[in-house]
Amino acid sequence: MARKKIALIGGGQIGGVLAQLCALRELGDVVLFDIVEGLPQGKTLDIAEAAPVDGFDVQIKGTNKYEDIAGADVVIVTAGLPRKPGMSRDDLISVNSKIMTTVAEGIKQYAPNAFVIVISNPLDAMVTLCQRITGFPTNRVVGQAGVLDSARFAAFIAWELGVSVKDVSAVTLGGHGDDMVPLVRYTSVCGIPVMELLERKYGSAEKAAEVMAAMVKRTRGAGGEVVALLKTGSAFYSPASSAIAMAESFLKDSKRVLPTCAFLNGEFGVDGLYVGVPVVIGAGGAEKVLELKLNAEEQAMMDKSVKAVKELVATLK
Ligand code: A3D
């Protein structure tokens, strides 16, 4: 059986880490595309020269030509500007829409059967645009945001409780913006509701709620926290790891349930919009949205987040 092929559009910070992770995990042959001459060629040569040390057997190539992505099974898009301190993700919409338009046309022409994972910001709008321009079925165009937002939430909980990150199960819903919805009630450690553990630690429900509120706030602002520290760009290791989890579930038909920016057809009461929800990812792409019951408070947060996504998407030309 021929090796799978993964095309990475955008050879910047996230693109470079994606290429290295694909190689280290031997997910398939990798093509790294960028418009800057030499950048993808230099990064892929550097990664390929580590193959004898790391022991991976995949081909890895940098290119400035769309023809080279032909036949890709998976395309991951990071082309576009990242945030600088003081910018919101939504501030990127005008410049990144232009970039996404040419990228989606390239994917449509050269990788018409690919499963596409968008990472470029503002995420919910860029996924929408990519799907509209490629015309691919919505199960084959998704966005990465929720895996990362949930991972950040899980990391903060693990650090707070002094437990392994492996045993925290956390989920966030909604758009990839300041209104995202970390679902505290569905978050657990080895099946134990997280609030029970916090209450036991602090001996009071009030203090536990206060600590949780701080973690929810930090999760919502986690991207900005990294931007403020880096000053010249945004997070890139964790977004790359998150998209690789999605690509791997598709390539191996693992059917992992991953928070994914997926097109909703009435699920969660949302129709015709890309929003972050739990999705089964397998060989059929975004195979199924898993719904869950929200209480009034959670539903209100979800409604607010969906409203923000709708307003953002409405600004797309
Ligand atoms: P960066 O290191 O600037 O890389 C972007 C790359 O895109 C650069 O190498 C550019 O040359 C390239 N590029 C520009 N125009 C085109 C084009 N037309 N075709 C192909 N390549 C092009 O940014 P980054 O890798 O740090 O971030 C990439 C994107 O991901 C940004 O929009 C970020 O805001 C976004 N991002 C999303 C998340 C999510 O979780 C959703 C997290 C972090 C960053």
Boltz pocket constraint, residues with backbone or C-beta under 6 A from the ligand:
constraints:
  - pocket:
      binder: B
      contacts: [[A, 9], [A, 10], [A, 11], [A, 12], [A, 13], [A, 14], [A, 15], [A, 33], [A, 34], [A, 35], [A, 36], [A, 39], [A, 77], [A, 78], [A, 79], [A, 80], [A, 81], [A, 82], [A, 83], [A, 92], [A, 96], [A, 98], [A, 99], [A, 102], [A, 103], [A, 118], [A, 119], [A, 120], [A, 121], [A, 122], [A, 123], [A, 144], [A, 145], [A, 148], [A, 176], [A, 233], [A, 234], [A, 235], [A, 236], [A, 239]]
      max_distance: 6.0
